[in-house]
Amino acid sequence: MEKDAINALHIVDVNNLSYRGLYNRAEYTYGVSIHKGIYQSDKLPMGVVYYIFNHLNRIDEQVFAGVNNYYAFCADSRNIIKKELFPEYKAQRNYDQAKKYHLYEQMEFLKQLLRDNGFPVFEINGYEADDLSYSLWCDYRDYYDFVFFHVNDSDYHFMIDSDKVGIIKPVNGGLCKLINKENFEAETGLAFNLALFQKLINSDTSDNVRGIGMKWSAKLLQLAKEMGSGYANNQLNNPRALRNLVIEAGKQISGFPLEQANRILDILIPTYVRIEDGKEIAKGRLIQPYKYFDRDILRSGSELEKQSLKSYIENFRE
């Protein structure tokens, strides 16, 4: 990092943004070809790659111009421990659209291009992108002036614990919205320091998790107040403090659903993973998406980029 400059760490949830990119633009038209004497467009399922590269360029060129931007990309592994432990976890999701537009192949290609351009892609068997993002947040937040998560997922809300942390959420039209401590309540309808607590109480439809119910909310808040400053409202976003409160509730509150509450927290709270694979956070470099969609693709790029793109086109050409 550079001294005497503003340094921002951008943690990108590859899977989450890829799903958004898929629905934003499933295919990319990159030129024309002649088929039986008729000119037609060549299309490839590269909308995800195009979408994320454009997003990165906008951050460097417009949103945080003049800031030293460092990036870490986090991706889900193929096998997720939580899905094995909790069969209901995300069981409601339909992946037909993802398969139709080759989302998973697109993400593999995207990760390869990111790595070849010098960006770290963190991916550890058994864990999701939010586990790795949470772990990077725990380990690196004190070393940067700002930490921004690039994601459209409420699971990240509890990590907004100070003025230096925010979520950059893509919105329609290729724009972005910053959600931070200052505007959190206006954007979400919740106090920023109760996001995780509210997920425990209410249902979380995105993860297919049913909360313990509103009837326990007031009792838990009262117990937190009685337990002292370490469990006041401003600490109920802290996973450890909330877990301790739930355990204490099981002892003091008659009929409290302790097993259910612990199960919910097991699902909702990301797992801390010690990342020791030698990857370093990389300073941002602009990646021009257009060169990957030019018909004359061999004009530019490294040998790895040329070969990977040729292979990708050959496999998915219509």
PAVOSE-180541 format. One line per field, with one value per residue (C-alpha): residue number from 1; x, y, z. Coordinates in Angstrom, 1 decimal. Each point is the difference from the previous one (the first is absolute). Layout:
BEGIN
pos = NUM,...
x = X,...
y = Y,...
z = Z,...
***
This chain:
BEGIN
pos = 1,2,3,4,5,6,7,8,9,10,11,12,13,14,15,16,17,18,19,20,21,22,23,24,25,26,27,28,29,30,31,32,33,34,35,36,37,38,39,40,41,42,43,44,45,46,47,48,49,50,51,52,53,54,55,56,57,58,59,60,61,62,63,64,65,66,67,68,69,70,71,72,73,74,75,76,77,78,79,80,81,82,83,84,85,86,87,88,89,90,91,92,93,94,95,96,97,98,99,100,101,102,103,104,105,106,107,108,109,110,111,112,113,114,115,116,117,118,119,120,121,122,123,124,125,126,127,128,129,130,131,132,133,134,135,136,137,138,139,140,141,142,143,144,145,146,147,148,149,150,151,152,153,154,155,156,157,158,159,160,161,162,163,164,165,166,167,168,169,170,171,172,173,174,175,176,177,178,179,180,181,182,183,184,185,186,187,188,189,190,191,192,193,194,195,196,197,198,199,200,201,202,203,204,205,206,207,208,209,210,211,212,213,214,215,216,217,218,219,220,221,222,223,224,225,226,227,228,229,230,231,232,233,234,235,236,237,238,239,240,241,242,243,244,245,246,247,248,249,250,251,252,253,254,255,256,257,258,259,260,261,262,263,264,265,266,267,268,269,270,271,272,273,274,275,276,277,278,279,280,281,282,283,284,285,286,287,288,289,290,291,292,293,294,295,296,297,298,299,300,301,302,303,304,305,306,307,308,309,310,311,312,313,314,315,316,317,318
x = 0.0,1.0,0.6,-1.6,-2.7,-3.5,0.0,-3.2,-0.4,-2.7,-1.3,-2.0,-2.4,0.5,-3.0,-2.5,1.0,0.1,-3.6,-0.9,2.0,-1.8,-3.4,1.4,1.5,0.0,1.8,2.4,-0.2,3.6,-0.1,-1.5,0.7,-1.3,-2.2,-1.3,0.5,-1.9,1.7,-0.9,1.2,2.4,-1.1,1.7,-1.1,2.4,-2.4,1.4,3.6,-1.0,-2.2,2.7,2.8,-2.1,-0.8,3.7,0.9,-2.8,1.4,3.5,-1.0,-3.0,-1.1,3.4,2.3,3.0,-0.2,2.4,-2.3,1.0,-2.1,-0.7,-2.4,-1.8,-1.8,-2.1,1.6,-1.8,-0.8,-1.5,0.2,-3.1,-2.1,1.1,-0.7,-3.3,-2.0,-2.5,2.7,-0.7,-2.0,-2.7,2.3,-0.6,3.2,-1.6,0.7,3.6,0.5,-1.8,2.4,3.1,0.5,2.4,2.2,-0.1,1.2,2.9,1.1,-0.4,2.2,2.6,0.1,0.2,2.9,1.8,-0.4,1.7,-3.1,-0.3,-3.0,-0.6,-1.8,0.3,-1.8,-3.0,-0.6,-2.0,1.0,-1.5,2.1,3.1,-1.1,-0.8,3.5,1.7,-2.0,1.1,3.7,0.5,-2.5,2.5,2.5,-2.2,-1.7,-3.2,-1.3,-2.8,-1.9,-1.2,-3.2,-3.7,-0.6,-1.4,2.3,2.7,-2.0,1.3,3.6,-0.9,1.3,1.7,0.3,2.8,-2.1,-2.6,-1.8,0.2,-3.2,-0.5,-3.4,-1.8,1.7,3.5,0.1,1.0,-1.4,2.1,-1.6,1.8,-0.6,-1.4,-2.8,-0.5,-3.3,-1.4,1.0,-1.0,-2.6,2.2,2.5,3.5,0.9,-2.9,0.3,1.1,-2.4,-2.9,1.0,-0.1,-3.5,-1.5,0.2,2.8,-1.6,3.3,1.6,-3.3,0.4,-3.0,0.5,-1.0,-2.8,-0.8,-1.3,3.6,1.3,-1.0,1.1,3.5,0.4,-0.9,2.4,2.8,-0.7,0.2,3.3,1.7,1.8,1.7,-3.4,-1.7,-1.8,3.2,1.6,-2.8,1.6,3.1,-0.3,1.7,-2.1,-3.2,0.9,0.8,-3.4,-1.8,1.7,-0.8,-3.6,-0.2,0.8,-2.1,-3.1,-2.6,-0.8,2.7,0.8,3.7,0.7,-1.9,1.8,3.4,-0.8,-1.1,3.3,2.0,-1.5,-0.1,3.5,2.8,2.8,3.4,2.6,3.7,1.3,3.6,0.3,2.6,-2.3,0.4,-2.5,0.6,-0.2,-2.6,0.9,-2.6,-1.2,-1.5,-2.9,-0.2,3.2,-1.5,-2.9,1.8,-0.2,3.7,0.7,3.7,1.0,0.6,0.3,2.4,0.4,-2.1,-2.8,0.1,-0.1,-2.7,-2.2,0.4,-0.9,-3.0,-1.3,0.5,-2.0,-3.0,-0.2,-3.6
y = 0.0,3.6,2.3,3.4,-1.1,-1.3,-3.8,-1.9,-3.8,-1.3,-3.5,-1.4,-2.9,-1.6,-2.4,2.7,2.5,-2.7,-0.9,3.7,0.3,-3.0,1.6,3.3,-1.3,-3.8,0.2,2.4,0.8,0.4,0.2,-1.4,-3.1,-1.4,-3.0,-1.3,3.5,1.7,2.4,-0.9,1.0,-2.2,-0.4,-1.5,-0.6,2.6,2.5,-0.7,0.7,3.2,1.1,-0.4,1.5,3.0,0.3,-0.1,2.7,2.2,-0.2,0.9,2.7,1.7,-1.1,-0.1,1.9,1.3,-2.8,-2.9,-2.9,-3.5,-3.0,-3.5,-2.3,-2.7,-3.0,-2.9,-3.5,-2.8,-1.7,2.1,-1.3,1.8,-1.6,-3.4,0.9,1.8,-1.6,2.9,2.6,1.7,-3.1,2.2,1.4,-0.9,-0.3,-0.7,3.5,-0.2,-3.3,1.3,2.9,-1.9,2.1,-2.4,-0.2,3.8,0.3,-2.4,2.1,3.2,-1.3,-1.1,3.5,1.7,-2.2,0.6,3.8,-0.3,0.0,-2.5,-2.3,-1.7,-3.3,-2.7,-3.3,-0.2,3.7,2.7,3.4,1.7,-2.2,1.2,3.6,0.0,-1.5,2.6,2.7,-1.3,-0.2,3.1,2.7,1.7,0.4,2.0,3.4,-1.5,-3.5,-0.4,-3.2,-0.3,-2.1,0.0,-2.1,0.9,-2.6,2.6,2.7,-0.9,0.8,3.7,0.7,3.4,3.0,-1.7,-3.0,0.0,-2.1,1.0,-1.4,0.0,1.4,0.3,1.9,-1.1,2.3,-0.7,0.9,0.4,-1.3,1.0,0.7,3.5,-1.1,-3.6,0.5,2.2,-2.7,-3.1,1.1,-1.4,1.4,-0.8,-1.6,-2.4,-1.6,-3.4,0.1,0.6,-2.9,-2.2,1.2,0.1,-2.3,0.3,-1.0,0.3,-2.8,-1.9,0.6,0.4,2.3,-0.8,2.6,3.5,-1.1,-0.5,3.3,2.2,-2.7,-0.3,3.7,0.3,-2.8,1.7,3.2,-1.9,-1.7,3.4,2.2,-3.0,-1.1,3.4,0.5,1.2,-3.4,-2.2,0.0,-1.6,-3.8,-1.0,2.4,-1.2,-3.6,0.5,1.8,-2.9,-2.5,2.2,0.2,-3.8,0.1,3.0,0.2,-2.7,-1.9,1.8,-2.1,-0.3,-2.8,1.8,3.3,-1.6,-1.8,3.3,1.7,-2.9,0.7,3.8,0.7,-0.4,-2.4,1.5,-1.7,0.7,0.8,-1.1,-0.8,2.6,2.3,3.7,2.8,1.6,3.7,0.5,0.1,0.9,-3.0,1.1,-2.4,0.8,-1.7,-3.3,0.4,1.2,-2.3,0.5,-1.4,-0.8,3.6,0.5,-1.8,-2.5,-3.5,-1.5,2.5,-0.7,-3.8,0.1,2.3,-2.1,-3.1,1.7,1.2,-3.3,-1.8,2.4,1.3,-0.2
z = 0.0,-0.6,3.0,0.1,-2.4,0.4,-0.3,-0.6,0.1,-2.3,0.8,-3.0,0.4,-3.4,0.3,1.1,-2.7,-2.6,0.6,-0.2,-3.2,-1.5,0.3,-1.1,-3.2,-0.6,-3.4,-1.7,-3.8,-1.1,-3.8,-3.2,-2.0,-3.3,0.1,-3.4,-1.5,2.9,2.5,3.6,3.4,1.9,3.6,2.9,3.6,1.3,1.6,3.5,-1.1,-1.7,2.9,2.7,-2.1,-0.7,3.7,1.0,-2.6,1.3,3.5,-1.1,-2.5,1.5,3.5,1.8,-2.4,1.8,2.6,0.2,-0.6,1.0,-0.9,1.3,-1.7,1.9,-1.5,1.2,-0.1,-1.7,3.3,2.8,3.5,1.1,-2.7,1.2,3.7,-0.6,-2.9,0.0,-0.6,-3.4,-1.0,-1.6,-2.7,-3.6,-2.0,-3.4,-1.3,1.1,-1.9,-3.1,-0.4,1.1,3.2,1.6,-3.1,-0.2,3.6,-0.6,-3.0,2.0,2.8,-2.5,-1.6,3.4,1.1,-3.2,0.5,3.4,2.2,2.9,-0.1,3.4,-0.2,2.7,-0.1,2.3,0.3,-1.6,-1.3,3.1,2.3,-1.7,-0.3,3.8,0.7,-2.1,1.7,3.4,-1.0,-2.1,1.0,2.4,-2.8,-2.4,0.2,-1.4,-0.7,-2.6,-0.8,-3.6,0.5,-0.1,3.1,3.4,1.6,-0.1,1.8,3.5,-1.1,-0.3,3.5,-0.5,-2.3,-2.0,-1.2,-2.7,-2.6,-3.7,-1.4,-3.8,-1.1,-3.3,-2.9,0.9,3.0,3.6,3.4,3.2,3.2,3.1,3.7,-0.9,-2.4,1.1,1.7,-2.8,-2.6,1.9,2.6,2.8,2.5,-1.2,3.3,0.1,-3.5,1.3,2.9,-2.3,-2.2,3.1,0.8,-3.5,-3.0,-2.5,-3.3,-2.0,2.1,0.6,3.8,2.3,3.0,3.6,-0.1,1.1,3.4,1.2,-1.2,3.0,2.5,-1.6,-0.1,3.6,0.9,-1.9,1.9,3.3,-1.0,-0.2,-2.5,-1.8,-1.2,-0.7,-3.3,-1.7,0.7,-1.4,-3.5,1.5,-0.6,3.2,2.2,-1.7,0.5,3.7,0.3,-1.5,2.3,3.0,-1.2,0.0,3.7,1.2,-2.4,0.4,-3.2,-2.0,-3.2,0.6,-2.4,-2.8,0.7,0.0,-3.3,-1.6,1.1,-1.3,-3.4,0.0,1.5,-2.5,0.9,0.8,-2.2,0.5,-3.5,-0.4,-3.6,-0.9,-1.9,0.4,-0.4,-3.3,-1.0,-2.6,-3.7,-2.6,-2.0,-3.3,-0.6,-3.7,-1.0,1.1,-2.3,-3.1,-3.0,-0.5,3.5,-0.7,-0.3,3.7,3.3,1.5,-1.5,2.8,-0.8,-3.7,0.5,2.7,-2.1,-3.2,1.9,1.6,-3.3,-1.7,2.8,0.0,-3.5,-1.2
***
